[in-house]
């Protein structure tokens, strides 16, 4: 196994943490279980995309439909409360593998 110098790895971590986009991403990861709920967060993965949108990957098509039809507005409002209305304009749900 090849050893890598530690300095570039640490610098990369600090760069991401000091980057506003990186901070937003980390905050979303940290708060997603509270926004979606413990059960739903196990089956979803949320990410910021361009155009001030949050994309949520869902591992089950029935759950994705339910989220988009019944819970989208509530999730959007919670995200807007966390990040600001100007920072989150929409939430979209897609069925796929969680990565």
N, CA and C of each residue as an Amber inpcrd file, in Angstrom:
protein
   297
   0.8450000  -1.1810000   0.0000000   0.0000000   0.0000000   0.0000000
   0.8920000   1.2470000   0.0000000   0.5500000   2.1750000  -0.8460000
   1.3340000   3.4030000  -0.9830000   0.9520000   4.4080000   0.0980000
   1.9490000   4.9590000   0.7540000   1.7020000   5.9810000   1.7670000
   1.6390000   7.3460000   1.1040000   0.7010000   8.1490000   1.5350000
   0.5540000   9.5010000   0.9990000   0.9190000  10.5080000   2.0750000
   1.5440000  11.6150000   1.6750000   1.8700000  12.6480000   2.6650000
   0.5990000  13.1970000   3.3140000   0.6850000  13.4700000   4.5750000
  -0.4680000  13.9420000   5.3380000  -0.7910000  15.4090000   5.0700000
   0.2050000  16.2270000   4.7970000   0.0080000  17.6670000   4.6290000
  -1.0160000  18.0020000   3.5350000  -0.9330000  17.4340000   2.3100000
  -1.9360000  17.7730000   1.2930000  -3.3560000  17.3650000   1.6850000
  -3.4790000  16.2740000   2.4030000  -4.8010000  15.8180000   2.8410000
  -5.3940000  16.8050000   3.8440000  -4.5940000  17.2330000   4.8050000
  -5.0570000  18.1930000   5.8150000  -5.3920000  19.5320000   5.1570000
  -4.5540000  19.9800000   4.2360000  -4.8290000  21.2400000   3.5330000
  -6.1400000  21.1580000   2.7660000  -6.4010000  20.0330000   2.1350000
  -7.6420000  19.8430000   1.3910000  -8.8610000  19.9050000   2.3200000
  -8.7490000  19.3030000   3.4790000  -9.8450000  19.3170000   4.4480000
 -10.1230000  20.7420000   4.9140000  -9.0780000  21.4900000   5.2620000
  -9.2620000  22.8710000   5.7040000  -9.8160000  23.7510000   4.5910000
  -9.4160000  23.4940000   3.3650000  -9.9310000  24.2670000   2.2280000
 -11.4290000  24.0390000   2.0660000 -11.8520000  22.7800000   2.1640000
 -13.2810000  22.4780000   2.0360000 -14.0880000  23.0670000   3.1890000
 -13.5210000  23.0300000   4.3910000 -14.2340000  23.5610000   5.5510000
 -14.3480000  25.0800000   5.5060000 -13.3610000  25.7490000   4.9320000
 -13.4000000  27.2090000   4.8780000 -14.1700000  27.7140000   3.6600000
 -14.4670000  26.8430000   2.7290000 -15.2150000  27.1900000   1.5320000
 -16.7060000  27.2620000   1.8830000 -17.3910000  28.3700000   1.5550000
 -18.8140000  28.4810000   1.8890000 -19.6640000  27.3520000   1.3000000
 -19.3620000  26.9220000   0.0820000 -20.1130000  25.8250000  -0.5210000
 -19.8720000  24.5300000   0.2480000 -18.6460000  24.3230000   0.6860000
 -18.3250000  23.1410000   1.4770000 -19.0290000  23.1630000   2.8210000
 -19.1230000  24.3500000   3.4110000 -19.8230000  24.4840000   4.6920000
 -21.3110000  24.1870000   4.5240000 -21.8900000  24.6580000   3.4060000
 -23.2990000  24.3880000   3.1320000 -23.5320000  22.8840000   2.9770000
 -22.6460000  22.2420000   2.2490000 -22.7620000  20.7990000   2.0240000
 -22.6770000  20.0500000   3.3450000 -21.7110000  20.4150000   4.1860000
 -21.5570000  19.7550000   5.4780000 -22.7570000  19.9940000   6.3840000
 -23.2900000  21.2030000   6.3600000 -24.4610000  21.5210000   7.1800000
 -25.6640000  20.6910000   6.7250000 -25.8230000  20.5430000   5.4070000
 -26.9220000  19.7330000   4.8890000 -26.7660000  18.2850000   5.3380000
 -25.5720000  17.7460000   5.2480000 -25.3300000  16.3720000   5.6890000
 -25.6180000  16.2030000   7.1750000 -25.2130000  17.1820000   7.9630000
 -25.4250000  17.1150000   9.4090000 -26.9020000  17.2010000   9.7930000
 -27.6470000  18.0690000   9.1180000 -29.0320000  18.3310000   9.5100000
 -30.0650000  17.4930000   8.7640000 -29.6520000  16.7920000   7.7080000
 -30.6330000  16.0400000   6.9270000 -31.4470000  15.0560000   7.7770000
 -30.8520000  14.2890000   8.6990000 -31.6740000  13.3870000   9.5150000
 -32.7550000  14.1180000  10.3320000 -32.4820000  15.3420000  10.7550000
 -33.4880000  16.1170000  11.4900000 -34.5710000  16.6350000  10.5460000
 -34.1730000  17.0380000   9.3490000 -35.1340000  17.5730000   8.3750000
 -36.0550000  16.4610000   7.8750000 -35.4730000  15.3390000   7.4770000
 -36.2510000  14.2570000   6.8740000 -36.8340000  13.3010000   7.9030000
 -36.2350000  13.2310000   9.0650000 -36.6410000  12.2480000  10.0580000
 -35.7110000  11.0450000   9.9900000 -35.5870000  10.3640000  11.0790000
 -34.6230000   9.2640000  11.1930000 -34.8910000   8.1450000  10.1970000
 -36.1310000   7.7300000  10.0700000 -36.4600000   6.6150000   9.1660000
 -36.2330000   6.9860000   7.7080000 -36.7070000   8.1520000   7.3120000
 -36.5970000   8.5730000   5.9180000 -35.1490000   8.8480000   5.5510000
 -34.3890000   9.4140000   6.4590000 -32.9990000   9.7470000   6.1430000
 -32.1620000   8.4960000   5.8620000 -32.5740000   7.3440000   6.3920000
 -31.8590000   6.0990000   6.1080000 -32.0030000   5.6800000   4.6500000
 -33.0550000   6.1640000   3.9880000 -33.3540000   5.7640000   2.6090000
 -33.1430000   6.8970000   1.6070000 -32.5180000   7.9800000   2.0690000
 -32.3400000   9.1530000   1.2040000 -30.9370000   9.7340000   1.3600000
 -30.5530000  10.5160000   0.3720000 -29.2920000  11.2580000   0.4330000
 -29.5410000  12.5890000  -0.2620000 -29.3400000  13.6890000   0.4690000
 -29.6040000  15.0280000  -0.0560000 -28.2930000  15.7070000  -0.4370000
 -28.3450000  16.4620000  -1.5430000 -27.1750000  17.2080000  -2.0050000
 -27.6180000  18.5270000  -2.6040000 -26.7720000  19.5440000  -2.4200000
 -27.0020000  20.8060000  -3.1070000 -26.5580000  20.6600000  -4.5510000
 -27.3220000  21.2550000  -5.4530000 -26.9330000  21.3230000  -6.8520000
 -26.8940000  22.7910000  -7.2410000 -26.5730000  23.0340000  -8.4780000
 -26.5840000  24.4280000  -8.9380000 -28.0220000  24.9400000  -8.9400000
 -28.1730000  26.1880000  -9.1100000 -29.4890000  26.8400000  -9.1640000
 -30.2390000  26.7820000  -7.8390000 -29.4890000  26.7140000  -6.7310000
 -30.0850000  26.7810000  -5.3860000 -31.1620000  25.7180000  -5.1860000
 -30.8320000  24.5350000  -5.5810000 -31.7510000  23.4080000  -5.5020000
 -31.1200000  22.2910000  -4.6800000 -31.9450000  21.5610000  -3.9610000
 -31.4910000  20.3760000  -3.2400000 -32.0720000  19.1660000  -3.9570000
 -31.1940000  18.2630000  -4.3250000 -31.5990000  17.0150000  -4.9590000
 -31.5470000  15.9290000  -3.9040000 -32.6150000  15.1600000  -3.8220000
 -32.6900000  14.0800000  -2.8430000 -32.8060000  12.7620000  -3.6020000
 -31.8060000  11.9130000  -3.4190000 -31.8450000  10.5760000  -4.0040000
 -32.5410000   9.6580000  -3.0120000 -33.4810000   8.8800000  -3.5110000
 -34.3020000   7.9990000  -2.6800000 -34.1350000   6.5740000  -3.1970000
 -33.9430000   5.6210000  -2.3030000 -33.6950000   4.2490000  -2.7340000
 -34.9560000   3.4280000  -2.9890000 -36.1260000   4.0700000  -2.9270000
 -37.3880000   3.3660000  -3.1260000 -38.3520000   4.2740000  -3.8800000
 -38.9300000   3.7910000  -4.9610000 -39.7940000   4.6350000  -5.7940000
 -41.0780000   5.0530000  -5.0740000 -41.6230000   4.1950000  -4.2570000
 -42.8350000   4.5460000  -3.5140000 -42.5530000   5.6690000  -2.5310000
 -41.4410000   5.5710000  -1.8360000 -41.0550000   6.6190000  -0.8920000
 -40.7770000   7.9280000  -1.6300000 -40.1190000   7.8550000  -2.7720000
 -39.8350000   9.0670000  -3.5530000 -41.1300000   9.7580000  -3.9560000
 -42.1100000   8.9840000  -4.3960000 -43.4080000   9.5460000  -4.7740000
 -44.0780000  10.2020000  -3.5700000 -44.0670000   9.5050000  -2.4550000
 -44.6760000  10.0230000  -1.2220000 -44.0120000  11.3330000  -0.7870000
 -42.6910000  11.3690000  -0.8270000 -41.9650000  12.5830000  -0.4440000
 -42.2960000  13.7400000  -1.3790000 -42.3290000  13.4800000  -2.6570000
 -42.5850000  14.5650000  -3.6150000 -44.0230000  15.0550000  -3.5660000
 -44.9560000  14.1880000  -3.2220000 -46.3640000  14.5730000  -3.2020000
 -46.8360000  15.1320000  -1.8600000 -46.3920000  14.5350000  -0.7640000
 -46.9270000  14.9140000   0.5450000 -45.9960000  15.7470000   1.4070000
 -44.6780000  15.5590000   1.2400000 -43.7420000  16.1690000   2.1810000
 -42.8140000  17.2140000   1.5850000 -42.8800000  17.4100000   0.2870000
 -41.9460000  18.3230000  -0.3740000 -41.9920000  19.7340000   0.2220000
 -43.1730000  20.2800000   0.3800000 -43.2990000  21.6470000   0.8770000
 -42.7180000  21.7790000   2.2870000 -43.0030000  20.8340000   3.1620000
 -42.4840000  20.8740000   4.5290000 -40.9700000  20.7580000   4.5630000
 -40.4200000  19.8670000   3.7490000 -38.9650000  19.7150000   3.6720000
 -38.3360000  20.9830000   3.1250000 -38.9300000  21.5440000   2.0870000
 -38.4210000  22.7860000   1.5000000 -38.4040000  23.9060000   2.5420000
 -39.4650000  24.0500000   3.2940000 -39.5340000  25.0970000   4.3170000
 -38.4750000  24.9000000   5.4040000 -38.2640000  23.6650000   5.8180000
 -37.2340000  23.4060000   6.8370000 -35.8460000  23.7490000   6.3000000
 -35.5790000  23.3920000   5.0470000 -34.2890000  23.7160000   4.4420000
 -34.1170000  25.2220000   4.2990000 -35.1870000  25.9130000   3.9340000
 -35.1230000  27.3700000   3.8210000 -34.8960000  28.0110000   5.1840000
 -35.4690000  27.4470000   6.2320000 -35.2270000  27.9580000   7.5830000
 -33.7620000  27.7770000   7.9850000 -33.1650000  26.6720000   7.5710000
 -31.7610000  26.4010000   7.9060000 -30.7910000  27.2550000   7.1020000
 -31.0470000  27.3900000   5.7910000 -30.0790000  28.0150000   4.8890000
 -30.5040000  29.3850000   4.3880000 -31.7830000  29.7310000   4.5330000
 -32.2990000  30.9880000   4.0080000 -33.1100000  30.7410000   2.7410000
 -34.1680000  31.5050000   2.5780000 -35.0350000  31.3180000   1.4130000
 -34.2940000  31.5590000   0.1110000 -33.3410000  32.4880000   0.1290000
 -32.5800000  32.7810000  -1.0770000 -31.5720000  31.7100000  -1.4410000
 -31.2980000  30.7960000  -0.5150000 -30.2940000  29.7570000  -0.7590000
 -30.8910000  28.4340000  -1.2210000 -32.1740000  28.2240000  -0.9370000
 -32.8390000  26.9800000  -1.3560000 -34.1610000  27.3600000  -2.0190000
 -34.2250000  27.1510000  -3.3210000 -35.4270000  27.5090000  -4.0770000
 -36.3390000  26.3160000  -4.3430000 -35.7590000  25.1010000  -4.3790000
 -36.5670000  23.9390000  -4.7290000 -35.9210000  22.6650000  -4.1830000
 -36.7370000  21.6280000  -4.0570000 -36.2760000  20.3030000  -3.6750000
 -36.8390000  19.3320000  -4.7130000 -35.9680000  18.4950000  -5.2400000
 -36.4030000  17.4910000  -6.2300000 -36.0000000  16.1210000  -5.7330000
 -36.8610000  15.1580000  -5.9790000 -36.6420000  13.7850000  -5.5350000
 -36.4350000  12.8780000  -6.7400000 -35.4170000  12.0260000  -6.6440000
 -35.0970000  11.0900000  -7.7160000 -34.8790000   9.7100000  -7.1110000
 -35.2580000   8.6990000  -7.8590000 -35.0470000   7.3190000  -7.4250000
 -33.6850000   6.8820000  -7.9540000 -32.8950000   6.2940000  -7.0790000
 -31.6000000   5.7960000  -7.4960000 -30.8170000   5.2410000  -6.3310000
 -29.6330000   4.7980000  -6.6600000 -28.7290000   4.2440000  -5.6610000
 -28.1550000   5.3710000  -4.8080000 -28.1130000   5.1640000  -3.5050000
 -27.5500000   6.1660000  -2.6030000 -26.0290000   6.0330000  -2.6300000
 -25.3700000   7.1450000  -2.9220000 -23.9000000   7.1340000  -2.9670000
 -23.3440000   8.1040000  -1.9880000
